[in-house]
Amino acid sequence: MKHVSHEPPAAARRDGFTLVEVMVAIVILSIGILALAATAGVVVRQMTGAVHQSVAANVAYSRMERIRTGSCVAMKDSSGSATTRNVTERWVIVGTPGTHALVVYDTITYKLRGVTKKQAYITEYPCDPI
């Protein structure tokens, strides 16, 4: 008895991928790459905003340190403004009635992607009585 094989002849068998499988794989890969590119844009925008906020906070911190190390009497009820690294700050120093303290109001203004942003900082410093 002769053994009959149900497999197609070697010439008819094809190893590898069909054109449809390759096209589906390319579409899936393209969607993934586009999603990654869109996410990268959002991340860059968020990081740019964080850098600007950090610069603004550092400018305010620098001002607060200069006020803290200065004379309470000389700084009481004073104000000023300055622009540093494209960041504008305006500060007002007020003596607190009935206490020996200075309250510092520092407003930082900067532009981020054409939009003006503001951050406000309020700090109170104790002063030695005179």
Secondary structure, DSSP 8 states (H G I E B T S, - for coil): ------S--TTT---S--HHHHHHHHHHHHHHHHHHHHHHHHHHHHHHHHHHHHHHHHHHHHHHHHHHTS-HHHHTTEEEEEEETTEEEEEEEEE-TTSSEEEEEEEEEEEETTEEEEEEEEEEEE----
